[in-house]
């Protein structure tokens, strides 16, 4: 695999990736356990998604247990066919432990659509993990990730090509720290990139980077996800970039100010673009990647959402209008993803 990108269909040359989104979900179930259990007594939490209800369900002020269940392979094929027609070539699929990963399903979807999928591995935030994980050691988590990268993940022979999205809460829990220490060991052993879901606190990305430094992590091959919902001031943003890590703006298409998971005001796509522009003007052009983190039905085209192709239909033209050069766009969508996803020799 050295010098190649590991997709769900096997190793491919890095130059075959093309335009790549670094953080999406194709087949997953991201329904919180408490919400799933609540449906036993509250069937309205599973109401059908219609043209009349779609916006309110997507907005998030009222819970809905069905919108985060994306397990339909036929639907995934239809959505990725659109993605490919709109200019996308590859994406990183971040459905890992706790989120109902389906490696064989990803193989089928990739074969049928021609979209190259790179699968993640590891464990999501503690609230989604199997309770038995509390008894597991750092070394056990590392072995799980090494096996996923070298042999196959979740009882299959489908190999992961990246570590993560490793989940962190704010405050960070002891279990999540053990998983992160295991991820650092797996990164040391394989050289694979590590992508991280930070908790919703502006200082946690810096805490994570400090932890990884102390545990031998490779910071230039580490991606901090969801920067656009975590850090809102330039001082913290630039300080994080100065560590050498990659900053991922991965909630493009999410235009609601309301965020049900924390008392923050979410930015819109224009604000995301402006913040990326400031990073590039400061010399961090090879440290930025973008995506949409689609993990709910209401963001798919079939349900009236923007779909996986939003970045190519809307955001790339928007960025060109804001003065982004083709070289800058290529760095964000092609060159930096290629560098991160290429397994070193």
Sine and cosine of phi, psi and omega as CSV:
sin_phi,cos_phi,sin_psi,cos_psi,sin_omega,cos_omega
0.00,0.00,-0.27,0.96,-0.12,-0.99
-0.84,0.54,0.73,-0.68,0.00,-1.00
0.99,0.17,0.10,1.00,0.02,-1.00
-0.83,-0.55,0.23,-0.97,0.10,-0.99
-0.99,-0.16,0.75,-0.66,0.01,-1.00
-1.00,-0.02,0.94,-0.33,0.09,-1.00
-0.98,-0.19,0.09,-1.00,0.01,-1.00
-0.93,0.37,-0.30,0.96,0.04,-1.00
-0.99,-0.13,0.01,1.00,0.00,-1.00
0.82,-0.57,-0.05,-1.00,-0.03,-1.00
-0.97,0.23,0.68,-0.73,0.02,-1.00
-0.74,-0.67,0.39,-0.92,0.07,-1.00
-0.91,0.42,0.61,-0.79,-0.02,-1.00
-0.83,0.56,-0.59,0.81,-0.06,-1.00
-0.93,0.36,-0.17,0.98,0.01,-1.00
-0.99,0.12,-0.13,0.99,-0.12,-0.99
-0.92,0.39,-0.72,0.70,-0.11,-0.99
0.93,0.37,-0.39,-0.92,-0.02,-1.00
-0.91,0.41,0.81,-0.59,-0.18,-0.98
-0.77,-0.64,0.77,-0.64,0.16,-0.99
-1.00,-0.05,0.75,-0.66,-0.19,-0.98
-1.00,-0.06,0.01,1.00,-0.05,-1.00
-0.35,-0.94,1.00,-0.07,0.05,-1.00
-0.66,-0.75,0.23,-0.97,0.14,-0.99
-0.81,-0.58,0.77,-0.64,-0.01,-1.00
-0.95,-0.31,-0.71,0.70,0.06,-1.00
-0.77,-0.64,0.89,-0.46,-0.08,-1.00
-0.26,-0.97,0.24,-0.97,0.20,-0.98
-0.68,-0.73,0.98,-0.21,-0.09,-1.00
-0.96,-0.28,0.51,0.86,0.02,-1.00
-0.98,0.18,0.84,-0.55,0.05,-1.00
-0.84,0.54,0.58,-0.81,-0.05,-1.00
-0.84,0.54,-0.65,0.76,-0.03,-1.00
-0.90,0.44,-0.60,0.80,0.01,-1.00
-0.95,0.32,-0.63,0.78,0.04,-1.00
-0.88,0.48,-0.68,0.73,0.00,-1.00
-0.92,0.38,-0.52,0.85,-0.03,-1.00
-0.92,0.38,-0.38,0.93,-0.02,-1.00
-0.92,0.40,-0.33,0.94,0.01,-1.00
-0.89,0.46,-0.54,0.84,0.00,-1.00
-0.93,-0.36,-0.15,0.99,-0.04,-1.00
-0.76,-0.65,0.98,0.21,-0.04,-1.00
-0.88,0.48,-0.33,0.94,0.01,-1.00
-0.90,0.43,-0.29,0.96,0.04,-1.00
-0.94,0.34,-0.16,0.99,0.03,-1.00
-0.90,-0.44,0.42,0.91,-0.01,-1.00
-0.85,0.53,0.52,-0.85,0.02,-1.00
-0.87,0.49,0.54,-0.84,0.08,-1.00
-1.00,0.02,0.90,-0.43,-0.03,-1.00
-0.86,-0.52,0.11,-0.99,0.08,-1.00
-0.86,0.50,-0.54,0.84,-0.02,-1.00
-0.97,0.25,-0.52,0.85,-0.10,-1.00
-0.98,-0.20,-0.25,0.97,-0.18,-0.98
-0.84,0.55,-0.71,0.70,-0.06,-1.00
-0.90,0.44,-0.75,0.67,-0.02,-1.00
-0.90,0.44,-0.61,0.79,0.04,-1.00
-0.90,0.43,-0.67,0.74,-0.01,-1.00
-0.93,0.36,-0.61,0.79,-0.05,-1.00
-0.85,0.53,-0.65,0.76,0.18,-0.98
0.98,-0.19,0.00,1.00,0.01,-1.00
-0.95,0.30,-0.40,0.92,0.01,-1.00
-0.90,-0.45,0.83,-0.56,-0.09,-1.00
-0.90,0.44,0.54,-0.84,0.04,-1.00
-0.54,-0.84,0.86,-0.50,-0.13,-0.99
-0.99,0.10,-0.19,0.98,-0.05,-1.00
-1.00,-0.09,-0.34,0.94,-0.14,-0.99
-0.94,0.35,-0.36,0.93,-0.04,-1.00
-0.98,-0.20,0.29,0.96,0.07,-1.00
-0.97,-0.24,0.97,-0.25,-0.03,-1.00
-0.85,-0.53,0.98,0.19,-0.08,-1.00
-0.87,-0.49,0.07,1.00,-0.08,-1.00
-1.00,0.06,0.94,-0.34,-0.03,-1.00
-0.91,0.41,-0.61,0.79,0.01,-1.00
-0.90,0.44,-0.68,0.74,0.05,-1.00
-0.89,0.46,-0.68,0.74,0.02,-1.00
-0.87,0.49,-0.67,0.74,0.03,-1.00
-0.87,0.49,-0.72,0.69,-0.01,-1.00
-0.88,0.48,-0.67,0.74,-0.02,-1.00
-0.94,0.34,-0.63,0.78,0.01,-1.00
-0.97,0.25,-0.45,0.89,0.15,-0.99
-0.87,0.49,-0.68,0.74,0.05,-1.00
-0.90,0.43,-0.69,0.73,0.03,-1.00
-0.82,0.57,-0.73,0.69,-0.02,-1.00
-0.92,0.39,-0.65,0.76,0.01,-1.00
-0.90,0.43,-0.44,0.90,-0.05,-1.00
-1.00,-0.03,0.06,1.00,0.11,-0.99
0.88,-0.47,-0.10,1.00,0.02,-1.00
-0.99,0.14,0.55,-0.84,0.02,-1.00
-0.88,-0.48,-0.63,0.77,-0.12,-0.99
-0.60,-0.80,0.37,-0.93,0.13,-0.99
-0.46,-0.89,0.43,-0.90,0.08,-1.00
-1.00,-0.10,0.82,-0.57,-0.06,-1.00
-0.98,-0.20,0.89,-0.46,-0.24,-0.97
-0.97,-0.23,0.43,0.90,-0.01,-1.00
-1.00,0.10,0.93,-0.36,-0.13,-0.99
-0.82,-0.58,-0.31,-0.95,-0.07,-1.00
-0.83,0.55,0.82,-0.58,-0.04,-1.00
0.98,-0.20,-0.18,0.98,-0.09,-1.00
-0.87,-0.49,0.31,0.95,0.05,-1.00
0.90,0.44,0.83,0.56,0.01,-1.00
-0.89,0.46,0.55,-0.83,-0.03,-1.00
-0.69,-0.72,0.97,0.24,-0.04,-1.00
-0.84,0.54,-0.68,0.73,-0.01,-1.00
-0.90,0.44,-0.58,0.82,0.07,-1.00
-0.90,0.43,-0.63,0.78,0.04,-1.00
-0.90,0.43,-0.62,0.78,0.07,-1.00
-0.85,0.52,-0.75,0.67,-0.01,-1.00
-0.88,0.48,-0.72,0.69,-0.03,-1.00
-0.90,0.44,-0.68,0.74,0.01,-1.00
-0.90,0.44,-0.70,0.72,0.02,-1.00
-0.87,0.49,-0.68,0.74,-0.10,-0.99
-0.97,0.23,-0.42,0.91,-0.07,-1.00
-0.96,-0.27,-0.38,0.93,-0.10,-0.99
0.99,0.16,0.04,1.00,0.07,-1.00
-0.99,0.15,0.80,-0.60,0.01,-1.00
-0.99,0.17,0.82,-0.58,-0.04,-1.00
-0.91,-0.41,0.80,-0.60,0.11,-0.99
-0.96,-0.26,0.85,-0.53,-0.12,-0.99
-1.00,-0.08,0.63,-0.78,0.08,-1.00
-1.00,0.04,0.05,-1.00,0.04,-1.00
-0.45,-0.89,0.27,-0.96,-0.03,-1.00
0.90,-0.44,-0.41,-0.91,-0.08,-1.00
-0.76,-0.65,0.62,-0.79,0.02,-1.00
-0.99,0.15,-0.23,-0.97,-0.07,-1.00
-0.89,0.46,0.38,-0.93,-0.12,-0.99
-0.82,0.57,-0.64,0.77,-0.06,-1.00
-0.87,0.49,-0.36,0.93,-0.01,-1.00
-0.98,-0.19,-0.17,0.98,-0.08,-1.00
-0.98,0.21,0.38,-0.92,0.12,-0.99
-0.90,0.44,0.75,-0.66,0.00,-1.00
-0.81,0.58,-0.46,0.89,0.01,-1.00
-0.90,0.44,-0.29,0.96,0.01,-1.00
-0.90,0.43,-0.36,0.93,0.00,-1.00
-0.89,0.47,-0.41,0.91,-0.02,-1.00
-1.00,-0.03,0.01,1.00,-0.10,-1.00
-1.00,-0.03,0.48,-0.88,-0.04,-1.00
-1.00,-0.09,0.20,-0.98,0.11,-0.99
-0.82,0.57,-0.72,0.69,-0.04,-1.00
-0.90,0.45,-0.58,0.82,0.01,-1.00
-0.91,0.41,-0.69,0.73,0.05,-1.00
-0.90,0.44,-0.65,0.76,0.03,-1.00
-0.88,0.48,-0.68,0.73,0.01,-1.00
-0.88,0.47,-0.65,0.76,0.04,-1.00
-0.84,0.53,-0.71,0.70,-0.04,-1.00
-0.95,0.32,-0.62,0.78,0.05,-1.00
-0.89,0.46,-0.68,0.74,0.04,-1.00
-0.89,0.46,-0.66,0.75,0.00,-1.00
-0.89,0.46,-0.61,0.79,-0.02,-1.00
-0.97,0.23,-0.51,0.86,-0.15,-0.99
-0.97,-0.24,-0.47,0.88,-0.12,-0.99
-0.83,-0.56,-0.71,0.71,-0.04,-1.00
0.43,-0.91,0.45,-0.89,-0.11,-0.99
-0.93,-0.36,0.54,-0.84,0.15,-0.99
0.82,0.57,0.70,0.71,0.09,-1.00
0.98,0.21,0.26,0.97,0.02,-1.00
-0.86,-0.51,0.04,-1.00,0.11,-0.99
-0.98,-0.19,0.32,0.95,0.03,-1.00
-1.00,0.05,0.87,-0.50,-0.10,-0.99
-1.00,0.02,0.60,-0.80,0.17,-0.99
-0.97,0.24,0.38,-0.93,0.03,-1.00
-0.83,-0.56,0.05,1.00,0.01,-1.00
-0.40,-0.92,0.43,-0.90,0.05,-1.00
-0.99,-0.11,0.83,-0.56,0.05,-1.00
0.86,-0.50,0.01,-1.00,0.26,0.97
-0.99,0.13,0.94,-0.34,0.00,-1.00
-0.93,0.36,0.81,-0.58,-0.15,-0.99
-1.00,0.01,0.68,-0.73,0.08,-1.00
-0.76,-0.65,0.63,-0.78,0.14,-0.99
-0.97,-0.23,0.20,-0.98,0.12,-0.99
-0.81,-0.59,0.93,-0.36,0.09,1.00
-0.96,0.29,0.40,-0.91,-0.05,-1.00
-0.95,0.30,0.74,-0.67,-0.06,-1.00
-1.00,-0.04,0.40,-0.92,0.04,-1.00
-0.85,0.53,-0.62,0.78,0.02,-1.00
-0.89,0.45,-0.71,0.71,0.01,-1.00
-0.90,0.44,-0.55,0.83,0.06,-1.00
-0.92,0.40,-0.60,0.80,0.04,-1.00
-0.92,0.39,-0.65,0.76,0.06,-1.00
-0.88,0.47,-0.67,0.74,-0.01,-1.00
-0.91,0.42,-0.64,0.77,0.05,-1.00
-0.89,0.45,-0.62,0.78,0.08,-1.00
-0.90,0.43,-0.62,0.79,0.04,-1.00
-0.90,0.43,-0.62,0.78,0.04,-1.00
-0.89,0.45,-0.64,0.77,0.05,-1.00
-0.90,0.44,-0.69,0.73,0.01,-1.00
-0.90,0.43,-0.60,0.80,0.04,-1.00
-0.92,0.39,-0.68,0.74,0.05,-1.00
-0.85,0.53,-0.65,0.76,-0.09,-1.00
-0.96,0.27,-0.55,0.83,-0.14,-0.99
-0.93,-0.37,-0.40,0.92,-0.11,-0.99
0.98,0.20,0.11,0.99,0.00,-1.00
-0.92,0.39,0.48,-0.88,0.10,-0.99
-0.93,0.37,0.46,-0.89,-0.02,-1.00
-0.84,-0.54,0.83,-0.56,-0.02,-1.00
-0.88,-0.48,0.68,-0.73,-0.27,-0.96
-0.77,-0.64,0.75,-0.66,0.12,-0.99
-1.00,-0.03,0.97,-0.25,-0.01,-1.00
-0.99,0.14,0.37,-0.93,0.15,-0.99
-0.93,0.37,0.26,-0.96,-0.06,-1.00
-0.99,0.11,0.97,0.26,0.10,-0.99
-0.49,-0.87,0.75,-0.67,-0.14,-0.99
-0.90,0.43,-0.31,0.95,0.00,-1.00
-1.00,-0.10,-0.12,0.99,-0.06,-1.00
-0.94,0.34,-0.59,0.81,0.07,-1.00
-0.81,0.58,-0.67,0.75,0.03,-1.00
-0.91,0.40,-0.61,0.79,0.05,-1.00
-0.89,0.47,-0.67,0.74,0.01,-1.00
-0.90,0.43,-0.71,0.71,0.01,-1.00
-0.88,0.48,-0.67,0.74,0.03,-1.00
-0.89,0.46,-0.66,0.75,0.03,-1.00
-0.88,0.48,-0.72,0.70,-0.02,-1.00
-0.91,0.42,-0.62,0.78,0.07,-1.00
-0.85,0.52,-0.69,0.73,-0.03,-1.00
-0.94,0.35,-0.34,0.94,-0.04,-1.00
-0.94,-0.35,0.30,0.95,0.12,-0.99
0.98,0.18,0.36,0.93,0.02,-1.00
-0.94,0.33,0.39,-0.92,0.02,-1.00
-0.99,-0.14,0.99,-0.15,-0.15,-0.99
-0.91,0.42,-0.68,0.73,0.03,-1.00
-0.90,0.44,-0.29,0.96,0.07,-1.00
-0.95,-0.30,0.45,0.89,0.05,-1.00
-0.89,-0.45,0.73,-0.69,-0.04,-1.00
-0.91,-0.41,0.79,-0.61,0.13,-0.99
-0.99,-0.11,0.92,-0.39,-0.05,-1.00
-0.98,0.20,0.23,-0.97,0.19,-0.98
0.81,0.58,0.56,0.83,0.03,-1.00
-0.85,0.53,-0.55,0.84,-0.08,-1.00
-0.94,0.34,-0.25,0.97,0.08,-1.00
-0.91,-0.40,0.17,0.99,-0.10,-1.00
-0.87,-0.49,-0.69,0.72,-0.06,-1.00
-0.89,-0.47,0.80,-0.60,-0.09,-1.00
-0.87,-0.50,-0.02,1.00,0.00,-1.00
-0.85,-0.53,0.52,-0.86,-0.07,-1.00
-0.92,0.39,-0.53,0.85,-0.02,-1.00
-0.86,0.50,-0.77,0.64,0.02,-1.00
-0.92,0.38,-0.64,0.77,-0.02,-1.00
-0.87,0.49,-0.74,0.67,-0.03,-1.00
-0.94,0.33,-0.59,0.81,0.04,-1.00
-0.89,0.45,-0.64,0.77,0.05,-1.00
-0.91,0.42,-0.70,0.72,0.03,-1.00
-0.87,0.49,-0.58,0.82,-0.02,-1.00
-0.92,0.40,-0.30,0.95,0.06,-1.00
-0.95,0.31,-0.29,0.96,-0.02,-1.00
0.99,-0.11,-0.05,1.00,0.01,-1.00
-0.96,0.27,0.14,-0.99,0.05,-1.00
-0.99,-0.13,0.70,-0.71,-0.01,-1.00
-0.97,-0.24,0.82,-0.58,-0.07,-1.00
-0.94,-0.34,0.89,-0.45,0.13,-0.99
-0.99,-0.11,0.99,-0.16,-0.25,-0.97
-0.83,-0.55,0.35,0.94,0.04,-1.00
-0.89,-0.46,0.50,0.87,0.09,-1.00
-0.85,0.53,0.63,-0.78,-0.06,-1.00
1.00,-0.06,-0.28,0.96,0.05,-1.00
-1.00,-0.01,0.98,-0.18,-0.13,-0.99
-0.96,-0.27,0.07,1.00,0.00,-1.00
-0.99,0.16,0.71,-0.71,0.12,-0.99
-0.94,0.35,-0.53,0.85,-0.04,-1.00
-0.96,0.29,0.71,-0.71,0.04,-1.00
-0.76,-0.65,0.91,-0.41,-0.16,-0.99
-0.94,0.33,-0.25,0.97,-0.10,-0.99
-1.00,-0.05,-0.21,0.98,-0.04,-1.00
-0.27,-0.96,0.44,-0.90,-0.02,-1.00
-0.99,0.16,0.93,0.37,0.02,-1.00
-0.82,-0.58,0.28,-0.96,0.15,-0.99
-0.98,-0.20,0.92,-0.39,0.00,-1.00
-0.94,0.34,0.59,-0.81,0.05,-1.00
-0.98,0.21,0.23,-0.97,0.16,-0.99
-0.98,-0.19,0.00,-1.00,-0.08,-1.00
-0.90,0.43,-0.57,0.82,0.03,-1.00
-0.89,0.45,-0.65,0.76,0.04,-1.00
-0.91,0.41,-0.65,0.76,0.06,-1.00
-0.85,0.52,-0.72,0.69,-0.02,-1.00
-0.89,0.46,-0.67,0.74,0.02,-1.00
-0.88,0.48,-0.64,0.77,-0.03,-1.00
-0.94,0.33,-0.60,0.80,0.08,-1.00
-0.90,0.43,-0.65,0.76,0.03,-1.00
-0.85,0.53,-0.68,0.73,0.00,-1.00
-0.91,0.42,-0.60,0.80,0.05,-1.00
-0.91,0.42,-0.68,0.73,0.00,-1.00
-0.91,0.41,-0.65,0.76,0.02,-1.00
-0.90,0.43,-0.40,0.92,0.02,-1.00
-1.00,0.01,-0.02,1.00,0.07,-1.00
0.98,-0.18,0.29,0.96,-0.04,-1.00
-0.96,-0.28,0.53,0.85,-0.09,-1.00
-0.89,0.45,-0.38,0.92,0.02,-1.00
-0.98,-0.18,0.32,0.95,-0.02,-1.00
-0.83,-0.56,0.32,0.95,-0.07,-1.00
-0.81,-0.59,0.75,-0.66,0.18,-0.98
-0.75,-0.66,0.32,-0.95,-0.05,-1.00
-0.72,-0.70,0.34,-0.94,0.03,-1.00
-0.17,-0.99,-0.22,-0.97,-0.06,-1.00
-0.77,-0.63,-0.24,0.97,0.02,-1.00
0.77,0.64,0.77,0.64,0.02,-1.00
-0.94,0.34,0.85,-0.52,0.00,-1.00
-0.55,-0.84,0.41,0.91,0.06,-1.00
-0.55,-0.83,0.55,-0.84,-0.06,-1.00
-0.86,0.51,-0.58,0.81,-0.11,-0.99
-0.93,0.37,-0.14,0.99,0.07,-1.00
-0.99,-0.15,-0.01,1.00,0.05,-1.00
-1.00,0.07,0.44,-0.90,-0.01,-1.00
-0.87,0.49,-0.60,0.80,-0.04,-1.00
-0.89,0.46,-0.36,0.93,-0.02,-1.00
-0.92,-0.39,0.35,0.94,0.05,-1.00
1.00,0.09,0.21,0.98,0.01,-1.00
-1.00,-0.05,-0.08,-1.00,-0.08,-1.00
-0.98,0.18,-0.41,0.91,0.03,-1.00
0.96,0.27,0.12,-0.99,-0.06,-1.00
-0.92,0.38,-0.36,0.93,-0.06,-1.00
-1.00,0.05,0.05,1.00,-0.04,-1.00
-0.80,0.60,-0.68,0.73,-0.03,-1.00
-0.88,0.48,-0.62,0.79,-0.04,-1.00
-0.99,0.15,-0.59,0.81,0.01,-1.00
-0.95,0.30,-0.64,0.77,-0.23,-0.97
-0.86,-0.50,-0.70,0.71,-0.14,-0.99
-0.97,0.24,-0.68,0.73,0.02,-1.00
-0.87,0.49,-0.74,0.68,0.09,-1.00
-0.87,0.50,-0.63,0.78,0.04,-1.00
-0.87,0.49,-0.70,0.72,-0.01,-1.00
-0.91,0.42,-0.63,0.78,0.06,-1.00
-0.88,0.48,-0.66,0.75,0.03,-1.00
-0.89,0.46,-0.49,0.87,0.02,-1.00
-1.00,0.05,0.13,0.99,0.13,-0.99
0.99,-0.12,0.14,0.99,0.06,-1.00
-0.94,0.34,0.72,-0.69,0.03,-1.00
-0.99,0.13,0.26,-0.97,0.06,-1.00
-0.89,0.46,-0.60,0.80,0.02,-1.00
-0.89,0.45,-0.63,0.78,0.02,-1.00
-0.93,0.37,-0.66,0.75,0.04,-1.00
-0.90,0.43,-0.64,0.77,0.04,-1.00
-0.90,0.44,-0.61,0.79,0.02,-1.00
-0.89,0.46,-0.69,0.73,-0.07,-1.00
-0.95,0.32,-0.66,0.75,-0.16,-0.99
-0.98,-0.18,-0.34,0.94,-0.09,-1.00
-0.84,-0.55,-0.85,0.53,-0.20,-0.98
-0.95,0.30,-0.72,0.69,0.01,-1.00
-0.93,0.37,-0.69,0.72,0.12,-0.99
-0.85,0.53,-0.64,0.77,0.01,-1.00
-0.89,0.46,-0.70,0.71,0.02,-1.00
-0.87,0.49,-0.71,0.70,-0.05,-1.00
-0.93,0.38,-0.59,0.81,-0.12,-0.99
-1.00,0.02,-0.16,0.99,0.05,-1.00
-0.98,0.19,0.85,-0.52,0.03,-1.00
-0.97,0.23,0.80,-0.60,-0.11,-0.99
-0.94,0.34,0.41,-0.91,0.06,-1.00
-0.99,0.12,0.00,0.00,0.00,0.00
